[in-house]
Amino acid sequence: MKIVEFIPQLSSGGAERFVVDLANELSKQHTVYLLVSYPLDYNHNFYSSELSSRIKIYSLNKKKGADLIYLIRVYKVLRAIAPDVVHTHVESFMHVALLRWMLPKFVFVHTIHNDALYESGGKVKAFFKRLFFQKGWCKAVTISRASDNSFKDFYHAPSTLIYNGRAPFIERESPGDSLTLIPAKESGYNFISIGHISKTKNHMLLCQAVSNLVKEGAQIDLYMFGRFASAEIVDKIKSLECPNIHLLGEVSNPRLYLGHADVFCMSSIMEGMPISLIEAMSCGLIPICTPVGGIVDMIKDGYNGFLSDDLSLDSYARALRRFLNLNEEERTKIKKNVIESSYLYTIEHCATQYVLLFCGGHR
């Protein structure tokens, strides 16, 4: 089967991370092509080095805004490949939908990586998506129960729920490299968060909670990895003047650092099914998260992590304290449950579900 995976860019992000893993897994048994809208320059090329040599990648060099020449390139590449399946992500849906009837017949699949309304792209794009989904011209995939419910409420069309997966961790660097950033603690705990510093990720909630706990005497350090997408939020975090909060920026292999932490923190106001959370659980970190999106599918409060009651500072701080109040036996039991739960989110299982959909095995 010839499969095209199509995404605007390969910058650091959950959807991009997922597409690279999925393409690599699918390429073990199928012919896979990766189409990337924007040039593979510094700003759009975080993950291409991790692509399997089995995958042929096309950079279509789209300009910002309307670009007719770009659409002609998309048409020519898809015409030349003549794929059995075109699987789009994020904005690339429209780049295929506009050309759909000019191309040889293929199965058209689009994955919704977040809340359907949030990802709809405005009235015009939402109209096209609704038409394609309702008419059955494009199959929709959602990644969590919250994502699936939002899709059905917004588009009133059928969808297939397939949980995200993550490839197994292969340590390619010396563990000592990561210890320079996250030193081992003789007492207390290392907390870690992974995600671009932005309003959606709500890092101020996490940082304020940690800062308050440190002032109360908690022996914790918070290590934050991710692109500084909002200078304003970064400045606000720094203004807390908490020496136990460490802003470390973007790294290429965050799972290398997860192995030196005890807790994974996520305080987002909106999520699909976070790849970073799947990574953390596979490394045995106990997650402490806000109850949004696919997180509530993954974490059973008190069993394999902790969920705050809501998005308030008091609620999230209580969730952190619940972890800090655990005894060693309780921590060990929850960590065991975390690792066992992570087996549900392998890229192998995820890719199998996609292949079934591509072949018509799902509704």
C-alpha positions in Angstrom: 0.0 0.0 0.0 1.3 3.5 -0.9 0.6 5.9 1.9 1.1 9.7 1.9 1.4 11.4 5.3 0.9 15.2 4.9 1.7 17.8 7.5 2.6 21.5 7.1 5.9 21.4 8.9 8.3 19.3 11.1 8.8 21.9 13.9 8.7 20.7 17.5 5.2 19.8 18.5 2.9 16.8 19.4 1.3 16.4 16.0 4.7 16.5 14.2 6.2 14.1 16.7 3.3 11.7 16.1 3.5 11.9 12.3 7.2 11.0 12.3 6.6 8.0 14.6 3.6 6.8 12.6 5.3 7.2 9.3 8.3 5.2 10.5 6.1 2.4 11.8 3.9 2.3 8.7 7.1 2.2 6.5 8.0 -1.2 7.9 5.3 -2.9 5.8 4.1 -0.2 3.4 5.6 2.4 1.0 5.4 5.7 2.8 5.9 9.3 1.5 6.0 12.3 3.7 4.8 15.6 2.3 5.8 18.8 4.2 4.3 22.1 3.1 7.0 24.5 4.3 10.7 24.5 3.5 12.8 22.2 5.7 14.8 25.1 7.2 15.7 25.7 10.8 12.3 26.9 11.9 10.3 24.0 10.3 12.7 21.0 10.5 13.0 19.7 14.1 12.3 16.0 13.4 13.4 15.1 9.9 16.6 13.5 11.2 14.5 10.9 12.9 12.7 9.8 9.8 13.5 6.3 8.5 15.6 6.0 5.4 12.7 4.0 3.9 10.5 7.2 3.7 10.7 9.6 0.8 10.2 13.2 2.0 9.0 16.0 -0.2 9.4 19.6 0.9 6.9 21.7 -1.1 8.3 25.1 -0.2 5.0 26.8 0.5 5.1 30.6 0.9 3.0 32.2 3.7 -0.5 33.0 2.7 -2.2 32.1 -0.5 0.2 30.3 -2.9 -1.2 28.9 -6.1 2.2 27.6 -7.2 2.3 25.5 -4.0 -1.0 23.9 -4.9 0.3 23.1 -8.3 3.3 21.4 -6.6 0.9 19.4 -4.3 -1.1 18.3 -7.4 2.0 17.2 -9.4 3.5 15.3 -6.4 0.3 13.4 -5.6 -0.3 12.7 -9.3 3.2 11.2 -9.6 2.9 9.1 -6.4 -0.7 7.9 -7.2 -1.2 6.9 -3.5 -3.7 4.5 -2.1 -4.1 6.7 1.0 -3.6 10.4 1.7 -3.5 11.0 5.5 -3.5 14.7 6.4 -2.8 16.6 9.6 -3.6 20.1 10.8 -3.9 22.6 7.9 -2.9 20.2 5.1 -6.6 19.0 4.9 -7.5 22.0 2.7 -4.4 21.5 0.5 -5.8 18.1 -0.5 -9.5 18.8 -0.4 -9.1 21.6 -3.0 -7.5 19.1 -5.4 -9.4 16.0 -4.5 -11.5 15.7 -7.7 -8.5 16.4 -10.0 -6.5 13.5 -8.7 -6.7 9.7 -9.1 -8.9 8.0 -6.6 -7.5 7.5 -3.1 -8.7 7.0 0.5 -8.6 10.4 2.2 -8.1 10.4 6.0 -7.7 13.4 8.3 -6.7 13.3 12.0 -8.2 15.8 14.4 -5.3 16.5 16.9 -7.3 18.7 19.3 -10.8 20.0 20.0 -12.7 20.0 16.7 -13.9 23.6 17.0 -10.4 24.9 18.0 -8.8 23.1 15.0 -11.6 23.9 12.5 -9.7 26.9 11.0 -12.6 29.3 10.7 -16.0 29.3 8.9 -14.8 28.6 5.4 -12.5 25.7 6.3 -15.1 24.3 8.7 -17.7 24.3 5.9 -15.4 22.3 3.6 -14.5 19.9 6.4 -18.1 19.4 7.4 -19.0 18.7 3.8 -16.2 16.2 3.2 -16.9 14.4 6.5 -20.7 14.2 6.2 -20.5 13.0 2.5 -17.9 10.4 3.4 -15.3 11.9 1.0 -12.8 12.0 3.9 -12.6 9.7 6.9 -12.1 11.5 10.3 -9.9 10.2 13.1 -10.1 11.6 16.6 -7.5 10.9 19.3 -9.5 11.0 22.6 -13.0 10.8 23.9 -13.1 14.5 24.4 -11.8 15.0 20.8 -14.4 12.5 19.5 -17.3 14.2 21.3 -16.2 17.6 20.1 -16.0 16.3 16.6 -19.5 14.8 16.6 -21.0 17.9 18.2 -19.3 20.3 15.7 -19.5 18.3 12.4 -22.4 15.9 13.0 -20.5 13.2 11.1 -19.0 9.8 11.9 -15.5 9.5 13.1 -13.0 6.8 14.3 -11.3 7.1 17.7 -7.6 6.0 17.6 -5.4 6.8 20.5 -2.0 8.3 19.8 1.0 6.1 20.2 4.7 6.7 20.7 7.7 4.7 19.5 9.9 2.8 22.0 12.6 4.9 23.7 16.1 4.2 22.3 18.8 6.0 24.3 21.4 7.3 21.7 23.3 9.6 24.1 25.2 9.1 27.3 23.0 9.5 30.4 25.7 11.8 31.7 24.7 14.4 29.2 21.3 14.8 30.8 22.6 14.8 34.3 24.3 18.2 33.6 20.8 19.7 33.3 19.0 17.5 35.9 21.3 16.6 38.7 20.3 13.7 41.0 18.7 14.8 44.3 19.8 13.3 47.6 16.4 14.2 49.0 13.2 15.6 47.5 12.0 15.2 43.9 12.7 16.4 40.4 9.6 17.5 38.5 9.7 17.9 34.7 7.4 19.5 32.1 7.7 19.3 28.3 5.9 21.7 26.0 6.3 25.0 24.3 5.9 27.9 26.7 2.5 29.4 25.6 -0.9 30.4 26.9 -2.5 27.0 26.0 0.1 25.1 28.0 -0.7 27.3 31.1 2.8 27.1 32.6 2.1 30.0 35.0 -0.3 27.8 36.9 2.4 25.1 37.3 5.1 27.6 38.2 3.0 29.5 40.7 2.0 26.2 42.4 5.6 25.0 42.6 6.9 28.4 43.8 4.3 28.4 46.6 5.2 24.8 47.6 8.9 25.7 47.7 8.2 28.6 50.0 6.3 26.2 52.2 9.5 24.1 52.4 8.8 21.4 49.8 12.1 19.9 48.4 11.3 20.0 44.7 12.9 21.3 41.5 11.0 21.9 38.3 12.8 21.5 35.0 10.9 22.9 32.0 11.8 21.9 28.5 10.2 23.5 25.5 10.3 26.3 22.9 9.8 29.8 24.3 6.7 30.6 22.2 5.7 33.4 24.5 8.3 35.9 25.7 5.7 37.4 28.0 5.0 34.2 29.8 8.7 33.4 30.1 9.2 36.8 31.7 6.3 36.2 34.1 7.9 32.8 35.2 11.2 34.5 35.7 9.5 37.2 37.8 8.6 34.6 40.4 12.3 34.5 41.2 12.0 30.9 42.3 15.5 29.3 42.2 13.9 25.8 42.0 12.3 26.5 38.6 14.7 25.9 35.7 13.8 27.1 32.2 15.9 25.0 29.9 14.4 25.6 26.4 14.0 23.2 23.5 15.9 19.8 23.3 15.8 17.2 20.5 15.4 14.1 22.7 13.4 15.0 25.9 13.0 11.3 26.9 16.7 11.3 27.7 15.9 13.8 30.5 12.7 12.1 31.7 14.8 9.2 33.1 16.2 11.6 35.8 12.9 13.0 37.0 10.2 11.6 39.4 7.1 13.5 38.3 5.7 14.8 35.0 3.7 18.0 35.3 1.1 19.2 32.7 -1.1 22.2 33.5 -2.7 22.8 30.1 -6.0 24.4 29.5 -6.5 22.4 26.3 -5.0 19.1 25.0 -5.6 16.4 22.4 -3.7 13.3 23.6 -0.3 14.6 24.6 2.7 12.8 23.2 4.8 14.2 26.0 2.5 12.5 28.5 2.8 9.2 26.7 6.6 9.6 26.7 6.6 10.4 30.5 4.4 7.4 31.4 6.6 5.1 29.3 9.5 6.2 31.5 7.6 5.6 34.7 7.1 9.2 35.8 4.0 9.8 37.9 1.9 12.4 36.0 0.2 15.3 37.8 -2.1 17.1 35.3 -5.1 19.2 34.7 -8.3 17.3 33.7 -8.5 18.4 30.0 -8.8 16.7 26.6 -7.4 13.2 26.3 -5.5 13.4 29.6 -8.7 12.2 31.4 -8.6 9.1 29.2 -5.1 8.3 30.2 -5.0 9.1 33.9 -7.2 7.5 36.6 -6.8 9.8 39.6 -4.9 8.2 42.4 -4.2 5.0 40.4 -1.7 6.0 37.8 -1.3 9.7 38.5 -3.1 12.7 39.8 -5.6 15.1 38.3 -6.6 18.4 39.7 -10.3 19.0 40.2 -10.2 22.1 37.8 -7.8 24.7 36.4 -7.5 26.7 39.6 -4.2 27.3 41.4 -5.5 25.8 44.7 -6.7 22.7 42.9 -3.5 22.1 41.1 -1.4 22.7 44.2 -3.5 20.1 46.1 -2.8 17.6 43.4 1.0 18.3 43.8 0.7 17.9 47.6 -1.1 14.6 47.2 2.0 13.3 45.5 4.3 14.8 48.1 2.3 13.1 50.9 2.7 9.6 49.5 4.9 7.1 51.3 7.4 5.0 49.5 5.1 2.0 49.1 2.4 4.1 47.6 4.7 5.8 45.2 6.1 2.5 44.0 2.6 1.1 43.4 1.5 4.1 41.4 4.7 4.1 39.3 4.0 0.4 38.5 0.5 1.3 37.4 1.9 4.1 35.3 4.2 1.8 33.4 1.5 -0.8 32.8 -0.9 1.9 31.6 1.6 3.2 29.0 1.4 -0.1 27.1 -1.9 1.0 25.7 -0.2 3.8 23.8 2.4 2.1 21.6 3.0 3.2 18.0 2.7 -0.4 16.9 -0.9 -0.7 18.1 -1.8 2.8 16.8 -0.4 2.1 13.3 -2.3 -1.2 13.2 -5.6 0.7 13.8 -4.8 3.2 11.1 -4.0 0.5 8.6 -7.4 -1.1 9.4 -9.0 2.2 8.7 -7.1 2.8 5.5 -8.3 -0.6 4.3 -11.9 -0.1 5.3 -11.8 -2.2 8.5 -13.2 0.6 10.7 -16.5 2.3 10.1 
